[in-house]
Amino acid sequence: MSDKKKVLVISDFGIDDIVAVLYAYYSDTIEVVGIVSDYGNVSRESALKNVKYLQSITGITDIPVIGGAVSALTGTRPNFYPEVHGVAGLGPIVPDEMAFDPSDISENFYEIKELINQYAGELYIYSAGRLTSLATAFILYPETMKKVKEFYVMGGAFNVPGNVTPIAEANFYGDPYAANILIQLAPKKIHLIPLDVTMYALITPLMIDQLHEFYLKSNDKVGQIIKPMVDYYYRFYKKTYPGITGSPLHDLVAMWALADGGKMVFEEVPIRVAVNTGCTFGQSIGDFRKSTDKEPWRIHNIAKQFHYGQFIKEVFATLQSGPSRQEWR
C-alpha cells in the first residue's frame, strides 16, 4: 500500500485550484483519491467540465468524481468571476466540447461517505473553494466525518484585507453560513490557510516562463497549460494590485502545506465567522489576544507564516519532476 497522503479534493476549479491539483499530480507525497466539484469560481457544471478536461490531458480517469453544491446556504445566487479565472475557469483556455453529461455525476454526493469510510483514519480533506459541500457533509454525516484524519482549508482573512470586501475573503464571503458550520462542527482542529499567508505565495512571470520552457523541452503537454492560465491570472492581479510582482497562488500553497504540515507555522486561535448581513458579512474573526481571557469560540489552527524560499524551491522541483505515477490511485 502506498504511504502517500490520501487526499479528497473539494474545489471549484479555477486557475490556482488547477495548479494545486497539478502539483498533486507531480507530487510523490500526495495521492488524490477523490474529487468533489463545486460552484464558486465557475458554476458546478463548468467545474465538472474542467475535471473532465484534466482527465483528458492526464489520461487519469479512475478517480471518483463527486458533484458538489450549486449554490450557497445563504439562498443567494452565486457570483462568478470570469475576469479573474476566465469564462471556463481556466484563464484563456476553453476546453472543446467533450462527450460528457454532468448530470451523470452531479447528484452523487452520497459517495463522499463511501470514500471516507474506504480510507478511514488516513484520509485528508483539502478544500479550496466555497465551503458549502464540506459543511453539508458535516451536517449529513457527523459520525463519518470523525474518520477524516485532517482538514486543510484555504479561506479567510484575519489580519489582512479581504479580496472581495475590505474584510472578507472569497471562500468565506461566498458562503459564510457554511464557513461557520465548518468552524463549529468540525470534529477536530482544522488547518486554515488564509489570505494572511496565501497573498505572499507569489509566482513571478519569470518563474512561469522558466517552468514553461522546461515543459516545452520535455514535451510535457500537461504542464504546458500552467503558463497561459497563470499569465491570465497575473494580468488580473496586476490590474487590481498595481504593485504586485507575481500571481498569489492561494490554493497551491495550501496544497503544499498539506504535503508536509511542518512547512507552515500555525497558531491555535478561537475563531468565528460573521454571518449577519452588512459590512462584516463573511468576515473571519480570530481572538489573537495574548490574554488568557479569550472568547469561548472553537479553536482551530490558523497559518501565520511560511518560508517563501522553501515553498518556491520545493514547488518547482515537484512540478519539474515528471508525473509521480501514471495513476493517482
TORNUFI-897777 format. One record per residue (C-alpha): residue number from 1; residue in one letter; chain; x, y, z. Coordinates in nm, 3 decimals, m for minus. Last residue first. Example, Ala and Ser with C-alpha at 12.3 -4.5 7.8 and 13.67 -1.06 7.14 Angstrom:
# TORNUFI-897777
+-----+-----+-------+---------+---------+---------+
|   n | res | chain |       x |       y |       z |
+-----+-----+-------+---------+---------+---------+
|   2 |   S |     A |   1.367 |  m0.106 |   0.714 |
|   1 |   A |     A |   1.230 |  m0.450 |   0.780 |
+-----+-----+-------+---------+---------+---------+
***
This chain:
# TORNUFI-897777
+-----+-----+-------+---------+---------+---------+
|   n | res | chain |       x |       y |       z |
+-----+-----+-------+---------+---------+---------+
| 329 |   R |     A |  m0.465 |   0.586 |  m0.714 |
| 328 |   W |     A |  m0.328 |   0.891 |  m0.891 |
| 327 |   E |     A |  m0.237 |   0.689 |  m1.199 |
| 326 |   Q |     A |   0.066 |   0.700 |  m1.425 |
| 325 |   R |     A |   0.287 |   0.785 |  m1.133 |
| 324 |   S |     A |   0.496 |   1.070 |  m0.995 |
| 323 |   P |     A |   0.433 |   1.274 |  m1.309 |
| 322 |   G |     A |   0.756 |   1.448 |  m1.406 |
| 321 |   S |     A |   0.994 |   1.608 |  m1.158 |
| 320 |   Q |     A |   0.964 |   1.963 |  m1.289 |
| 319 |   L |     A |   0.649 |   2.050 |  m1.094 |
| 318 |   T |     A |   0.798 |   1.890 |  m0.783 |
| 317 |   A |     A |   1.124 |   2.085 |  m0.800 |
| 316 |   F |     A |   0.919 |   2.396 |  m0.872 |
| 315 |   V |     A |   0.706 |   2.350 |  m0.562 |
| 314 |   E |     A |   1.002 |   2.260 |  m0.342 |
| 313 |   K |     A |   1.219 |   2.559 |  m0.432 |
| 312 |   I |     A |   0.935 |   2.810 |  m0.433 |
| 311 |   F |     A |   0.796 |   2.699 |  m0.097 |
| 310 |   Q |     A |   1.142 |   2.676 |   0.060 |
| 309 |   G |     A |   1.219 |   3.030 |  m0.048 |
| 308 |   Y |     A |   0.885 |   3.153 |   0.085 |
| 307 |   H |     A |   0.931 |   3.004 |   0.430 |
| 306 |   F |     A |   0.583 |   3.009 |   0.580 |
| 305 |   Q |     A |   0.382 |   3.229 |   0.813 |
| 304 |   K |     A |   0.066 |   3.254 |   1.023 |
| 303 |   A |     A |  m0.147 |   2.955 |   0.926 |
| 302 |   I |     A |  m0.451 |   2.933 |   1.153 |
| 301 |   N |     A |  m0.508 |   2.612 |   1.350 |
| 300 |   H |     A |  m0.853 |   2.592 |   1.508 |
| 299 |   I |     A |  m1.017 |   2.671 |   1.842 |
| 298 |   R |     A |  m1.394 |   2.682 |   1.876 |
| 297 |   W |     A |  m1.509 |   3.001 |   2.046 |
| 296 |   P |     A |  m1.504 |   3.077 |   2.419 |
| 295 |   E |     A |  m1.354 |   3.426 |   2.364 |
| 294 |   K |     A |  m1.018 |   3.473 |   2.529 |
| 293 |   D |     A |  m0.923 |   3.570 |   2.885 |
| 292 |   T |     A |  m0.575 |   3.417 |   2.898 |
| 291 |   S |     A |  m0.452 |   3.734 |   2.731 |
| 290 |   K |     A |  m0.221 |   3.713 |   2.433 |
| 289 |   R |     A |  m0.505 |   3.836 |   2.217 |
| 288 |   F |     A |  m0.532 |   3.668 |   1.878 |
| 287 |   D |     A |  m0.906 |   3.606 |   1.902 |
| 286 |   G |     A |  m0.977 |   3.529 |   1.539 |
| 285 |   I |     A |  m1.252 |   3.670 |   1.323 |
| 284 |   S |     A |  m1.331 |   3.571 |   0.965 |
| 283 |   Q |     A |  m1.555 |   3.828 |   0.797 |
| 282 |   G |     A |  m1.821 |   3.685 |   0.568 |
| 281 |   F |     A |  m2.065 |   3.973 |   0.617 |
| 280 |   T |     A |  m1.893 |   4.250 |   0.817 |
| 279 |   C |     A |  m2.029 |   4.535 |   0.600 |
| 278 |   G |     A |  m2.387 |   4.423 |   0.638 |
| 277 |   T |     A |  m2.572 |   4.095 |   0.664 |
| 276 |   N |     A |  m2.504 |   3.895 |   0.978 |
| 275 |   V |     A |  m2.296 |   3.583 |   0.916 |
| 274 |   A |     A |  m1.966 |   3.685 |   1.075 |
| 273 |   V |     A |  m1.732 |   3.387 |   1.111 |
| 272 |   R |     A |  m1.583 |   3.288 |   1.446 |
| 271 |   I |     A |  m1.243 |   3.157 |   1.553 |
| 270 |   P |     A |  m1.050 |   3.081 |   1.874 |
| 269 |   V |     A |  m0.681 |   3.050 |   1.776 |
| 268 |   E |     A |  m0.420 |   2.773 |   1.765 |
| 267 |   E |     A |  m0.127 |   2.914 |   1.571 |
| 266 |   F |     A |   0.019 |   2.754 |   1.261 |
| 265 |   V |     A |   0.366 |   2.781 |   1.104 |
| 264 |   M |     A |   0.371 |   2.609 |   0.765 |
| 263 |   K |     A |   0.632 |   2.364 |   0.644 |
| 262 |   G |     A |   0.563 |   2.117 |   0.924 |
| 261 |   G |     A |   0.232 |   2.024 |   0.766 |
| 260 |   D |     A |   0.413 |   1.841 |   0.487 |
| 259 |   A |     A |   0.211 |   1.776 |   0.169 |
| 258 |   L |     A |  m0.077 |   1.962 |   0.331 |
| 257 |   A |     A |   0.124 |   2.284 |   0.334 |
| 256 |   W |     A |   0.199 |   2.242 |  m0.038 |
| 255 |   M |     A |  m0.173 |   2.201 |  m0.103 |
| 254 |   A |     A |  m0.241 |   2.528 |   0.082 |
| 253 |   V |     A |   0.042 |   2.698 |  m0.108 |
| 252 |   L |     A |  m0.117 |   2.587 |  m0.435 |
| 251 |   D |     A |  m0.463 |   2.707 |  m0.336 |
| 250 |   H |     A |  m0.354 |   3.065 |  m0.282 |
| 249 |   L |     A |  m0.139 |   3.103 |  m0.593 |
| 248 |   P |     A |  m0.055 |   3.470 |  m0.548 |
| 247 |   S |     A |   0.046 |   3.577 |  m0.901 |
| 246 |   G |     A |   0.355 |   3.790 |  m0.923 |
| 245 |   T |     A |   0.518 |   4.127 |  m0.856 |
| 244 |   I |     A |   0.222 |   4.316 |  m0.710 |
| 243 |   G |     A |   0.247 |   4.695 |  m0.727 |
| 242 |   P |     A |  m0.057 |   4.750 |  m0.948 |
| 241 |   Y |     A |  m0.295 |   4.542 |  m0.727 |
| 240 |   T |     A |  m0.615 |   4.517 |  m0.935 |
| 239 |   K |     A |  m0.456 |   4.549 |  m1.279 |
| 238 |   K |     A |  m0.154 |   4.341 |  m1.186 |
| 237 |   Y |     A |  m0.381 |   4.086 |  m1.020 |
| 236 |   F |     A |  m0.596 |   4.044 |  m1.330 |
| 235 |   R |     A |  m0.296 |   4.022 |  m1.561 |
| 234 |   Y |     A |  m0.140 |   3.773 |  m1.322 |
| 233 |   Y |     A |  m0.434 |   3.535 |  m1.351 |
| 232 |   Y |     A |  m0.411 |   3.537 |  m1.731 |
| 231 |   D |     A |  m0.037 |   3.465 |  m1.708 |
| 230 |   V |     A |  m0.118 |   3.188 |  m1.458 |
| 229 |   M |     A |  m0.356 |   3.018 |  m1.702 |
| 228 |   P |     A |  m0.141 |   3.058 |  m2.011 |
| 227 |   K |     A |   0.165 |   2.930 |  m1.820 |
| 226 |   I |     A |   0.011 |   2.626 |  m1.649 |
| 225 |   I |     A |  m0.130 |   2.453 |  m1.958 |
| 224 |   Q |     A |   0.218 |   2.339 |  m2.065 |
| 223 |   G |     A |   0.248 |   2.113 |  m1.762 |
| 222 |   V |     A |   0.010 |   1.859 |  m1.912 |
| 221 |   K |     A |   0.174 |   1.858 |  m2.253 |
| 220 |   D |     A |   0.517 |   1.770 |  m2.112 |
| 219 |   N |     A |   0.738 |   1.774 |  m2.422 |
| 218 |   S |     A |   1.050 |   1.783 |  m2.202 |
| 217 |   K |     A |   1.183 |   2.091 |  m2.380 |
| 216 |   L |     A |   0.842 |   2.258 |  m2.384 |
| 215 |   Y |     A |   0.782 |   2.172 |  m2.018 |
| 214 |   F |     A |   1.117 |   2.320 |  m1.915 |
| 213 |   E |     A |   1.048 |   2.637 |  m2.112 |
| 212 |   H |     A |   0.714 |   2.663 |  m1.934 |
| 211 |   L |     A |   0.884 |   2.644 |  m1.595 |
| 210 |   Q |     A |   1.127 |   2.918 |  m1.695 |
| 209 |   D |     A |   0.843 |   3.140 |  m1.818 |
| 208 |   I |     A |   0.645 |   3.076 |  m1.501 |
| 207 |   M |     A |   0.938 |   3.175 |  m1.283 |
| 206 |   L |     A |   0.991 |   3.489 |  m1.490 |
| 205 |   P |     A |   0.621 |   3.579 |  m1.459 |
| 204 |   T |     A |   0.654 |   3.565 |  m1.080 |
| 203 |   I |     A |   0.484 |   3.312 |  m0.853 |
| 202 |   L |     A |   0.379 |   3.481 |  m0.531 |
| 201 |   A |     A |   0.276 |   3.286 |  m0.222 |
| 200 |   Y |     A |   0.259 |   3.611 |  m0.023 |
| 199 |   M |     A |  m0.117 |   3.656 |  m0.065 |
| 198 |   T |     A |  m0.150 |   3.300 |   0.065 |
| 197 |   V |     A |  m0.014 |   3.384 |   0.410 |
| 196 |   D |     A |  m0.263 |   3.628 |   0.565 |
| 195 |   L |     A |  m0.500 |   3.531 |   0.284 |
| 194 |   P |     A |  m0.595 |   3.233 |   0.496 |
| 193 |   I |     A |  m0.467 |   2.872 |   0.533 |
| 192 |   L |     A |  m0.687 |   2.700 |   0.791 |
| 191 |   H |     A |  m0.572 |   2.371 |   0.937 |
| 190 |   I |     A |  m0.890 |   2.250 |   1.104 |
| 189 |   K |     A |  m0.896 |   2.135 |   1.466 |
| 188 |   K |     A |  m1.105 |   1.824 |   1.516 |
| 187 |   P |     A |  m1.468 |   1.712 |   1.489 |
| 186 |   A |     A |  m1.557 |   2.009 |   1.267 |
| 185 |   L |     A |  m1.898 |   2.133 |   1.378 |
| 184 |   Q |     A |  m1.846 |   2.499 |   1.477 |
| 183 |   I |     A |  m1.580 |   2.610 |   1.230 |
| 182 |   L |     A |  m1.735 |   2.418 |   0.943 |
| 181 |   I |     A |  m2.082 |   2.544 |   1.027 |
| 180 |   N |     A |  m1.942 |   2.898 |   1.031 |
| 179 |   A |     A |  m1.784 |   2.853 |   0.689 |
| 178 |   A |     A |  m2.113 |   2.715 |   0.556 |
| 177 |   Y |     A |  m2.307 |   3.015 |   0.681 |
| 176 |   P |     A |  m2.029 |   3.239 |   0.547 |
| 175 |   D |     A |  m2.099 |   3.118 |   0.193 |
| 174 |   G |     A |  m1.931 |   3.320 |  m0.082 |
| 173 |   Y |     A |  m1.780 |   3.554 |   0.177 |
| 172 |   F |     A |  m1.585 |   3.269 |   0.335 |
| 171 |   N |     A |  m1.444 |   3.146 |   0.003 |
| 170 |   A |     A |  m1.389 |   3.500 |  m0.129 |
| 169 |   E |     A |  m1.208 |   3.658 |   0.168 |
| 168 |   A |     A |  m1.386 |   3.925 |   0.372 |
| 167 |   I |     A |  m1.253 |   4.244 |   0.535 |
| 166 |   P |     A |  m1.236 |   4.520 |   0.274 |
| 165 |   T |     A |  m1.478 |   4.319 |   0.056 |
| 164 |   V |     A |  m1.398 |   4.056 |  m0.204 |
| 163 |   N |     A |  m1.022 |   4.015 |  m0.151 |
| 162 |   G |     A |  m1.016 |   4.072 |   0.224 |
| 161 |   P |     A |  m0.766 |   4.294 |   0.400 |
| 160 |   V |     A |  m0.505 |   4.140 |   0.632 |
| 159 |   N |     A |  m0.512 |   4.033 |   0.998 |
| 158 |   F |     A |  m0.773 |   3.761 |   0.970 |
| 157 |   A |     A |  m0.858 |   3.677 |   0.610 |
| 156 |   G |     A |  m1.046 |   3.352 |   0.550 |
| 155 |   G |     A |  m1.002 |   3.053 |   0.325 |
| 154 |   M |     A |  m0.788 |   2.765 |   0.204 |
| 153 |   V |     A |  m0.890 |   2.463 |   0.410 |
| 152 |   Y |     A |  m0.680 |   2.165 |   0.519 |
| 151 |   F |     A |  m0.869 |   1.903 |   0.720 |
| 150 |   E |     A |  m0.701 |   1.607 |   0.890 |
| 149 |   K |     A |  m0.751 |   1.232 |   0.952 |
| 148 |   V |     A |  m1.113 |   1.205 |   0.845 |
| 147 |   K |     A |  m1.295 |   0.933 |   1.044 |
| 146 |   K |     A |  m1.485 |   1.189 |   1.253 |
| 145 |   M |     A |  m1.655 |   1.294 |   0.930 |
| 144 |   T |     A |  m1.842 |   0.962 |   0.928 |
| 143 |   E |     A |  m2.002 |   1.036 |   1.262 |
| 142 |   P |     A |  m2.127 |   1.379 |   1.151 |
| 141 |   Y |     A |  m2.258 |   1.257 |   0.812 |
| 140 |   L |     A |  m2.536 |   1.484 |   0.690 |
| 139 |   I |     A |  m2.448 |   1.807 |   0.872 |
| 138 |   F |     A |  m2.071 |   1.772 |   0.848 |
| 137 |   A |     A |  m2.103 |   1.671 |   0.481 |
| 136 |   T |     A |  m2.315 |   1.979 |   0.414 |
| 135 |   A |     A |  m2.040 |   2.198 |   0.560 |
| 134 |   L |     A |  m1.790 |   2.042 |   0.318 |
| 133 |   S |     A |  m2.025 |   2.100 |   0.025 |
| 132 |   T |     A |  m2.095 |   2.463 |   0.112 |
| 131 |   L |     A |  m1.735 |   2.563 |   0.189 |
| 130 |   R |     A |  m1.668 |   2.772 |  m0.118 |
| 129 |   G |     A |  m1.337 |   2.675 |  m0.271 |
| 128 |   A |     A |  m1.003 |   2.518 |  m0.191 |
| 127 |   S |     A |  m1.091 |   2.233 |   0.042 |
| 126 |   Y |     A |  m0.838 |   1.956 |   0.111 |
| 125 |   I |     A |  m0.972 |   1.660 |   0.307 |
| 124 |   Y |     A |  m0.708 |   1.418 |   0.429 |
| 123 |   L |     A |  m0.793 |   1.049 |   0.453 |
| 122 |   E |     A |  m0.595 |   0.812 |   0.675 |
| 121 |   G |     A |  m0.831 |   0.724 |   0.960 |
| 120 |   A |     A |  m1.100 |   0.579 |   0.737 |
| 119 |   Y |     A |  m0.989 |   0.547 |   0.375 |
| 118 |   Q |     A |  m1.283 |   0.340 |   0.249 |
| 117 |   N |     A |  m1.514 |   0.500 |   0.504 |
| 116 |   I |     A |  m1.426 |   0.846 |   0.376 |
| 115 |   L |     A |  m1.487 |   0.734 |   0.017 |
| 114 |   E |     A |  m1.823 |   0.577 |   0.098 |
| 113 |   K |     A |  m1.939 |   0.893 |   0.274 |
| 112 |   I |     A |  m1.832 |   1.110 |  m0.018 |
| 111 |   E |     A |  m2.037 |   0.884 |  m0.244 |
| 110 |   Y |     A |  m2.356 |   1.038 |  m0.104 |
| 109 |   F |     A |  m2.276 |   1.344 |  m0.317 |
| 108 |   N |     A |  m2.384 |   1.159 |  m0.631 |
| 107 |   E |     A |  m2.608 |   1.431 |  m0.773 |
| 106 |   S |     A |  m2.390 |   1.593 |  m1.040 |
| 105 |   I |     A |  m2.227 |   1.271 |  m1.157 |
| 104 |   D |     A |  m2.428 |   1.165 |  m1.462 |
| 103 |   S |     A |  m2.591 |   1.508 |  m1.480 |
| 102 |   P |     A |  m2.259 |   1.648 |  m1.600 |
| 101 |   D |     A |  m2.307 |   1.470 |  m1.937 |
| 100 |   F |     A |  m1.976 |   1.447 |  m2.115 |
|  99 |   A |     A |  m1.880 |   1.383 |  m2.472 |
|  98 |   M |     A |  m1.642 |   1.673 |  m2.487 |
|  97 |   E |     A |  m1.695 |   2.029 |  m2.603 |
|  96 |   D |     A |  m1.351 |   2.175 |  m2.658 |
|  95 |   P |     A |  m1.188 |   2.317 |  m2.349 |
|  94 |   V |     A |  m1.175 |   2.696 |  m2.317 |
|  93 |   I |     A |  m0.825 |   2.802 |  m2.217 |
|  92 |   P |     A |  m0.777 |   3.177 |  m2.177 |
|  91 |   G |     A |  m0.795 |   3.156 |  m1.797 |
|  90 |   L |     A |  m0.903 |   2.807 |  m1.697 |
|  89 |   G |     A |  m1.224 |   2.887 |  m1.509 |
|  88 |   A |     A |  m1.440 |   2.844 |  m1.820 |
|  87 |   V |     A |  m1.505 |   3.214 |  m1.873 |
|  86 |   G |     A |  m1.170 |   3.313 |  m1.731 |
|  85 |   H |     A |  m1.037 |   3.293 |  m1.375 |
|  84 |   V |     A |  m1.022 |   3.653 |  m1.254 |
|  83 |   E |     A |  m1.229 |   3.845 |  m1.510 |
|  82 |   P |     A |  m1.456 |   3.541 |  m1.538 |
|  81 |   Y |     A |  m1.555 |   3.582 |  m1.172 |
|  80 |   F |     A |  m1.880 |   3.403 |  m1.087 |
|  79 |   N |     A |  m2.142 |   3.529 |  m0.845 |
|  78 |   P |     A |  m2.354 |   3.271 |  m0.669 |
|  77 |   R |     A |  m2.733 |   3.306 |  m0.645 |
|  76 |   T |     A |  m2.848 |   3.370 |  m0.292 |
|  75 |   G |     A |  m3.001 |   3.107 |  m0.064 |
|  74 |   T |     A |  m2.747 |   3.173 |   0.210 |
|  73 |   L |     A |  m2.663 |   2.803 |   0.209 |
|  72 |   A |     A |  m2.464 |   2.875 |  m0.106 |
|  71 |   S |     A |  m2.522 |   2.746 |  m0.457 |
|  70 |   V |     A |  m2.456 |   2.452 |  m0.689 |
|  69 |   A |     A |  m2.310 |   2.217 |  m0.428 |
|  68 |   G |     A |  m2.091 |   1.917 |  m0.500 |
|  67 |   G |     A |  m2.086 |   1.655 |  m0.773 |
|  66 |   I |     A |  m1.846 |   1.372 |  m0.696 |
|  65 |   V |     A |  m1.564 |   1.247 |  m0.919 |
|  64 |   P |     A |  m1.409 |   0.913 |  m0.825 |
|  63 |   I |     A |  m1.053 |   0.883 |  m0.962 |
|  62 |   D |     A |  m1.036 |   0.628 |  m1.244 |
|  61 |   T |     A |  m0.994 |   0.861 |  m1.541 |
|  60 |   I |     A |  m0.629 |   0.962 |  m1.543 |
|  59 |   G |     A |  m0.521 |   1.021 |  m1.903 |
|  58 |   T |     A |  m0.358 |   1.345 |  m1.793 |
|  57 |   I |     A |  m0.495 |   1.565 |  m2.072 |
|  56 |   S |     A |  m0.842 |   1.409 |  m2.089 |
|  55 |   Q |     A |  m0.885 |   1.369 |  m1.715 |
|  54 |   L |     A |  m0.796 |   1.733 |  m1.663 |
|  53 |   Y |     A |  m1.060 |   1.829 |  m1.920 |
|  52 |   K |     A |  m1.318 |   1.613 |  m1.742 |
|  51 |   V |     A |  m1.234 |   1.795 |  m1.419 |
|  50 |   N |     A |  m1.279 |   2.122 |  m1.604 |
|  49 |   K |     A |  m1.618 |   2.002 |  m1.728 |
|  48 |   L |     A |  m1.717 |   1.934 |  m1.367 |
|  47 |   A |     A |  m1.616 |   2.289 |  m1.276 |
|  46 |   S |     A |  m1.826 |   2.422 |  m1.565 |
|  45 |   E |     A |  m2.129 |   2.230 |  m1.439 |
|  44 |   R |     A |  m2.068 |   2.343 |  m1.082 |
|  43 |   S |     A |  m2.067 |   2.702 |  m1.200 |
|  42 |   V |     A |  m1.743 |   2.898 |  m1.209 |
|  41 |   N |     A |  m1.513 |   3.048 |  m0.945 |
|  40 |   G |     A |  m1.754 |   2.902 |  m0.692 |
|  39 |   Y |     A |  m1.970 |   2.602 |  m0.776 |
|  38 |   D |     A |  m1.831 |   2.269 |  m0.666 |
|  37 |   S |     A |  m1.653 |   1.955 |  m0.787 |
|  36 |   V |     A |  m1.571 |   1.697 |  m0.523 |
|  35 |   I |     A |  m1.267 |   1.493 |  m0.623 |
|  34 |   G |     A |  m1.140 |   1.161 |  m0.492 |
|  33 |   V |     A |  m0.826 |   0.957 |  m0.424 |
|  32 |   V |     A |  m0.560 |   1.221 |  m0.488 |
|  31 |   E |     A |  m0.230 |   1.073 |  m0.372 |
|  30 |   I |     A |   0.014 |   1.324 |  m0.229 |
|  29 |   T |     A |   0.381 |   1.278 |  m0.135 |
|  28 |   D |     A |   0.545 |   1.191 |  m0.469 |
|  27 |   S |     A |   0.396 |   1.505 |  m0.619 |
|  26 |   Y |     A |   0.350 |   1.556 |  m0.995 |
|  25 |   Y |     A |  m0.029 |   1.512 |  m0.998 |
|  24 |   A |     A |  m0.054 |   1.687 |  m0.660 |
|  23 |   Y |     A |   0.111 |   1.992 |  m0.817 |
|  22 |   L |     A |  m0.139 |   1.956 |  m1.100 |
|  21 |   V |     A |  m0.418 |   1.975 |  m0.841 |
|  20 |   A |     A |  m0.269 |   2.294 |  m0.697 |
|  19 |   V |     A |  m0.231 |   2.444 |  m1.047 |
|  18 |   I |     A |  m0.597 |   2.366 |  m1.115 |
|  17 |   D |     A |  m0.710 |   2.530 |  m0.792 |
|  16 |   D |     A |  m0.499 |   2.839 |  m0.870 |
|  15 |   I |     A |  m0.677 |   2.872 |  m1.205 |
|  14 |   G |     A |  m1.034 |   2.796 |  m1.105 |
|  13 |   F |     A |  m1.156 |   2.451 |  m1.022 |
|  12 |   D |     A |  m1.435 |   2.499 |  m0.766 |
|  11 |   S |     A |  m1.263 |   2.254 |  m0.535 |
|  10 |   I |     A |  m1.301 |   1.975 |  m0.281 |
|   9 |   V |     A |  m1.001 |   1.741 |  m0.311 |
|   8 |   L |     A |  m1.004 |   1.414 |  m0.116 |
|   7 |   V |     A |  m0.644 |   1.333 |  m0.029 |
|   6 |   K |     A |  m0.467 |   1.010 |   0.062 |
|   5 |   K |     A |  m0.119 |   1.103 |   0.184 |
|   4 |   K |     A |   0.140 |   0.881 |   0.022 |
|   3 |   D |     A |   0.245 |   0.563 |   0.205 |
|   2 |   S |     A |   0.121 |   0.349 |  m0.085 |
|   1 |   M |     A |   0.000 |   0.000 |   0.000 |
+-----+-----+-------+---------+---------+---------+
***
